[in-house]
Every structure is written in C-alpha cells, then in structure tokens.
C-alpha cells in the first residue's frame, strides 16, 4: 500500500510569499521608526524579529490561501483572514522585540 500525496508544495511560490511578508513587515517597521525616533543601535533586534514574524505570516498566507484553500469559493474572504493574521503576528513580534530591548513595559 503506497500513500500518494495529491497536493505538492510549490517551494518557489512559498518563498515568494515569505519574502513578500518579510518585506511588508520591514516597510511597516520603517514607517514606525521614521515617525517615532531616529535609528539607533537597539533597532537591529526589532528588525530581525519583525522580519522573522513577517516571513512566518507570509508562509501562513501561502499555506492557507494557496495550499489548503486553493479551490475555495471565496478567495477574498481567505485573503482578509490572512491579512488579519498578518497584523496580529506583526503586532506580537513588535511587542516581543520592544520588550527585548526594554522599550515595552
């Protein structure tokens, strides 16, 4: 008895989604940093943490929209859900990063 996998991962598309998620997260962080303060040495920890969070949410977007719900009837609803998840992951990674550098009490 052999197990067949009807769905195969598209690594190129997954990588594209991961890089897009990390890029959007870094752009949002850059906007926040430009409004709040000047760039200092403590900024490197939030840059790393938020880019990892953005990459994870990009991977979540790929898995939910392009892998599990590929033939779903309402793709806009799935995209809105993934966008909401992106904002939550971005917020949590921002809070974690700022707590690590001592700027979040």
Steps between C-alpha positions, in 0.01 A plus 500: 500500500651830398398841616459758231516869572248671275622846596861599449665804650605768256826613661553789259158650577549436872836679490342790316227527765758481781711778349192712435384460861843591636523798266160637599585459868829684453326782313248536782782503755690761298191720498463464876868571565505806276202648682613413853873548525836491332687180423715379789684179583203337675302498174672187366312265735154624388610486136599136536200400708243674284647367178476146641139568603420635154660198336294267719180683412594482131539126538164487679346688207643249255382201701150633561418667169714326240525151648205406719227724357618517139161413351294679764194685382581830675872580457456864613370381837805279544729791405330729754543233767869465410545877509349511846735220609792697351411803710477289816836333434656838417368650823618207711847503346521877551403469865746214549781697336433815700479298821840350425665841463321638807263741327180311581400477865 
